[in-house]
Amino acid sequence: MSSRLSPDDQKRVDQYLSAPQHQVPRQPFKLWRLLLIIFVVVIGLGLLSRLLSRLVL
């Protein structure tokens, strides 16, 4: 897809995006950590719901 900006505007956009404050260092995505967190949260909420059901009934 070609840019609809003029070359001068595209140059300004490129300069803006290459500025240091727009360069965020990111760590690699860790799928297993995310799955572990989801697993722990689901189990924790399940245990909490069982505890609350025993207290109410």
C-alpha positions in Angstrom: 0.0 0.0 0.0 1.5 3.3 -1.0 1.5 6.2 1.3 -1.0 9.1 0.6 1.3 11.5 2.3 3.6 13.9 0.4 7.3 13.0 0.6 7.9 16.0 2.9 5.1 14.9 5.3 6.3 11.3 5.2 9.8 12.5 6.1 8.4 14.3 9.2 6.4 11.3 10.2 9.5 9.1 9.9 11.6 11.5 12.0 8.8 11.6 14.6 8.6 7.8 14.9 12.4 7.4 15.0 12.7 9.7 18.0 14.0 8.0 21.2 10.9 8.6 23.2 8.9 6.6 20.7 11.2 3.6 20.8 10.0 1.3 23.6 12.2 -1.7 24.3 10.0 -4.8 24.7 10.7 -8.2 26.1 9.7 -11.3 24.1 6.2 -12.6 24.6 6.0 -15.5 27.0 3.1 -17.7 26.2 3.6 -20.2 29.0 3.7 -17.5 31.6 0.4 -16.1 30.4 -1.2 -19.5 30.4 0.1 -20.2 33.9 -1.3 -16.8 35.2 -4.7 -17.6 33.6 -4.7 -21.1 35.1 -3.9 -19.8 38.6 -6.6 -17.1 38.3 -9.2 -19.5 37.2 -8.4 -22.0 39.9 -8.3 -19.2 42.5 -11.6 -17.9 41.5 -13.1 -21.4 41.5 -11.8 -22.0 45.1 -13.1 -18.6 46.2 -16.6 -19.4 44.8 -16.6 -22.7 46.6 -15.6 -21.0 49.9 -18.3 -18.4 49.5 -20.9 -21.0 48.7 -20.1 -22.9 51.9 -20.3 -19.7 53.9 -23.7 -18.8 52.5 -25.3 -22.2 52.5 
